[in-house]
């Protein structure tokens, strides 16, 4: 049976008293890859920030479950410890840190991962 990794139900979110996300539903199962596409201002970045618990955004209604645990009210650091992280399409370059090192470090907040296992996981999504 396929296990749900991320499940968002009936999500309404706002910033500065302006509703940005309305009635958003999304389910991502383990092993799936999803891409969010849309014009500027469609809410893609807002969704990422809401999933991560950015305090500049408010969940007005709905729920966010990660690995069957309700994280709707969890702090950003708690979400990161569970393995969630946010990276941008064109991240700021940090001298001496590659994108793969960044992703591996983010993944290791949840559990240590051997380099070979990490590379194998990268191959499955590239």
BAFIMI-826356 format. One record per residue (C-alpha): x, y, z. Coordinates in pm, 1 decimal. Layout:
N
{marro {X; Y; Z}};
...
This chain:
126
{marro {0.0; 0.0; 0.0}};
{marro {126.1; 348.2; -87.8}};
{marro {198.0; 568.6; 211.8}};
{marro {109.0; 937.7; 210.0}};
{marro {413.5; 1158.1; 262.4}};
{marro {244.6; 1499.2; 246.1}};
{marro {-128.9; 1557.2; 264.5}};
{marro {-281.1; 1904.5; 251.2}};
{marro {-656.2; 1933.2; 293.4}};
{marro {-884.8; 2234.1; 238.0}};
{marro {-600.4; 2479.9; 302.3}};
{marro {-667.7; 2851.8; 324.9}};
{marro {-368.6; 3073.1; 401.6}};
{marro {-305.8; 3444.9; 419.6}};
{marro {-34.3; 3704.6; 463.7}};
{marro {-93.6; 4053.8; 598.3}};
{marro {-471.3; 3984.9; 610.7}};
{marro {-481.1; 3898.8; 238.7}};
{marro {-600.0; 3548.1; 151.4}};
{marro {-354.8; 3390.0; -92.3}};
{marro {-435.2; 3017.3; -89.3}};
{marro {-795.8; 2899.4; -103.5}};
{marro {-933.2; 2545.4; -83.5}};
{marro {-597.9; 2388.4; -173.0}};
{marro {-582.4; 2008.7; -165.4}};
{marro {-267.1; 1810.7; -239.8}};
{marro {-152.7; 1457.5; -164.8}};
{marro {199.9; 1337.2; -235.4}};
{marro {276.4; 971.5; -172.4}};
{marro {619.5; 831.4; -91.6}};
{marro {826.1; 791.0; -406.5}};
{marro {628.2; 1045.2; -608.8}};
{marro {766.3; 1364.3; -758.2}};
{marro {539.2; 1662.8; -812.0}};
{marro {608.7; 1994.5; -980.5}};
{marro {418.1; 2314.6; -906.4}};
{marro {389.4; 2542.3; -1206.8}};
{marro {202.2; 2864.6; -1257.2}};
{marro {233.3; 3233.9; -1325.8}};
{marro {387.2; 3482.6; -1086.2}};
{marro {151.1; 3550.6; -798.2}};
{marro {-26.6; 3214.8; -822.3}};
{marro {80.4; 3111.6; -470.5}};
{marro {362.3; 2863.2; -534.8}};
{marro {609.6; 3030.3; -298.7}};
{marro {334.2; 3094.6; -47.2}};
{marro {254.5; 2722.9; -40.8}};
{marro {618.9; 2637.5; 25.5}};
{marro {637.9; 2892.9; 304.1}};
{marro {311.8; 2773.2; 459.7}};
{marro {426.6; 2409.2; 449.4}};
{marro {747.7; 2516.1; 627.0}};
{marro {558.6; 2718.1; 889.1}};
{marro {694.9; 3061.4; 797.0}};
{marro {549.8; 3296.4; 1058.7}};
{marro {476.8; 3562.4; 794.7}};
{marro {194.7; 3338.6; 671.3}};
{marro {-115.2; 3227.2; 860.0}};
{marro {-314.3; 2909.0; 806.2}};
{marro {-674.8; 3026.7; 827.4}};
{marro {-831.4; 2686.8; 767.5}};
{marro {-734.3; 2335.3; 669.0}};
{marro {-459.9; 2093.7; 764.8}};
{marro {-110.0; 1986.3; 667.2}};
{marro {-0.4; 1630.4; 746.4}};
{marro {355.8; 1507.8; 696.8}};
{marro {410.9; 1132.4; 731.5}};
{marro {61.8; 1100.5; 888.0}};
{marro {138.9; 1360.9; 1157.3}};
{marro {-49.4; 1690.4; 1176.7}};
{marro {211.5; 1966.5; 1142.8}};
{marro {-33.3; 2251.5; 1078.4}};
{marro {61.2; 2424.3; 1404.4}};
{marro {419.9; 2296.3; 1433.1}};
{marro {708.5; 2542.8; 1452.9}};
{marro {945.4; 2575.6; 1156.9}};
{marro {1231.1; 2406.1; 1343.5}};
{marro {1004.4; 2113.2; 1434.7}};
{marro {911.6; 2069.4; 1069.5}};
{marro {1280.2; 2080.6; 971.5}};
{marro {1361.4; 1811.4; 1229.3}};
{marro {1099.7; 1590.6; 1063.8}};
{marro {1284.3; 1625.2; 732.5}};
{marro {1108.4; 1916.9; 561.6}};
{marro {1316.6; 2192.1; 407.6}};
{marro {1269.4; 2465.6; 150.9}};
{marro {1510.2; 2541.7; -130.8}};
{marro {1466.3; 2787.4; -412.3}};
{marro {1496.6; 2730.1; -786.3}};
{marro {1804.3; 2951.5; -797.8}};
{marro {1945.4; 2932.6; -445.5}};
{marro {2201.5; 3178.7; -317.0}};
{marro {2549.0; 3040.2; -372.9}};
{marro {2755.4; 2969.8; -64.8}};
{marro {3125.5; 2939.3; -147.4}};
{marro {3240.1; 2580.7; -96.5}};
{marro {2887.1; 2436.8; -55.1}};
{marro {2734.9; 2248.3; -347.0}};
{marro {2361.4; 2201.6; -394.2}};
{marro {2398.0; 1828.9; -321.1}};
{marro {2582.4; 1907.5; 5.1}};
{marro {2303.3; 2148.1; 100.8}};
{marro {2033.0; 1889.0; 33.0}};
{marro {2225.1; 1614.5; 214.8}};
{marro {2270.5; 1837.9; 520.3}};
{marro {1899.1; 1920.1; 518.6}};
{marro {1812.9; 1549.9; 494.4}};
{marro {2045.7; 1469.8; 784.2}};
{marro {1839.6; 1680.6; 1023.4}};
{marro {1607.0; 1380.8; 1031.6}};
{marro {1858.7; 1096.0; 1023.0}};
{marro {2220.3; 1043.2; 925.3}};
{marro {2252.3; 931.9; 567.2}};
{marro {2555.7; 763.2; 414.9}};
{marro {2698.2; 926.7; 103.8}};
{marro {2623.1; 626.7; -120.8}};
{marro {2262.1; 608.3; 0.7}};
{marro {2225.6; 982.7; -55.7}};
{marro {2361.7; 956.3; -410.1}};
{marro {2123.3; 667.6; -479.8}};
{marro {1830.9; 881.5; -361.0}};
{marro {1945.6; 1169.8; -580.5}};
{marro {1955.2; 939.3; -883.3}};
{marro {1591.1; 842.6; -828.0}};
{marro {1473.5; 1204.6; -859.6}};
{marro {1703.0; 1326.8; -1137.4}};
